[in-house]
Amino acid sequence: MNQTHTHDKIAIIGAACLFPGAATLDEYWRNLINGVNSTSLATAEQFGADPGLYYDPQRRAHDTTYSLRGGYVTTPVDIPAGMDKAAAWSLHVARAALQ
């Protein structure tokens, strides 16, 4: 079987992102330029339970964290009932990139 590969040019048709403190690419770059700290303390909504249950500053217990500060995505995105947040965020970013 002989396959012919063409070197067609391609173009990036869009770019989008969803980062802590930035729902758009412009907001993300503005935060970087201005040195914005987009970290925060974990909430029960992000952990699915009281974050204190998983906190061990001594790093001795298994399945715990020694820091509750992180870059958490808190940008509101409409999430259809029953859909995972990560899946909804991915669809949100894909749609924004195509607009």
FENVENCOR-V427098 format. One record per residue. N is the residue number from 0. RES is the residue in three letters. D_LAST is the distance of its C-alpha to the last C-alpha in Angstrom with 1 decimal. Layout:
# FENVENCOR-V427098
n res d_last
N RES D_LAST
N RES D_LAST
This chain:
# FENVENCOR-V427098
n res d_last
0 MET 39.9
1 ASN 38.5
2 GLN 34.8
3 THR 33.2
4 HIS 30.3
5 THR 28.4
6 HIS 26.7
7 ASP 23.6
8 LYS 21.2
9 ILE 17.8
10 ALA 14.8
11 ILE 12.4
12 ILE 9.0
13 GLY 7.3
14 ALA 9.2
15 ALA 9.4
16 CYS 12.7
17 LEU 14.9
18 PHE 18.4
19 PRO 21.4
20 GLY 21.0
21 ALA 17.4
22 ALA 14.3
23 THR 12.1
24 LEU 12.7
25 ASP 14.3
26 GLU 16.5
27 TYR 17.6
28 TRP 18.7
29 ARG 20.4
30 ASN 22.2
31 LEU 23.4
32 ILE 24.6
33 ASN 26.4
34 GLY 27.9
35 VAL 26.6
36 ASN 28.2
37 SER 25.7
38 THR 28.4
39 SER 30.1
40 LEU 32.9
41 ALA 32.1
42 THR 32.2
43 ALA 33.5
44 GLU 30.1
45 GLN 28.8
46 PHE 32.0
47 GLY 32.7
48 ALA 36.1
49 ASP 38.0
50 PRO 37.0
51 GLY 40.6
52 LEU 41.6
53 TYR 39.9
54 TYR 41.0
55 ASP 43.9
56 PRO 44.4
57 GLN 47.3
58 ARG 45.2
59 ARG 47.9
60 ALA 46.6
61 HIS 44.5
62 ASP 41.0
63 THR 40.6
64 THR 38.7
65 TYR 40.4
66 SER 37.5
67 LEU 35.5
68 ARG 33.3
69 GLY 29.9
70 GLY 26.3
71 TYR 25.0
72 VAL 21.5
73 THR 22.0
74 THR 18.7
75 PRO 18.5
76 VAL 16.2
77 ASP 17.0
78 ILE 19.1
79 PRO 20.4
80 ALA 24.2
81 GLY 25.6
82 MET 22.5
83 ASP 22.9
84 LYS 21.1
85 ALA 20.2
86 ALA 18.6
87 ALA 16.7
88 TRP 15.5
89 SER 14.5
90 LEU 12.4
91 HIS 10.8
92 VAL 10.0
93 ALA 8.9
94 ARG 6.4
95 ALA 5.2
96 ALA 5.6
97 LEU 3.8
98 GLN 0.0
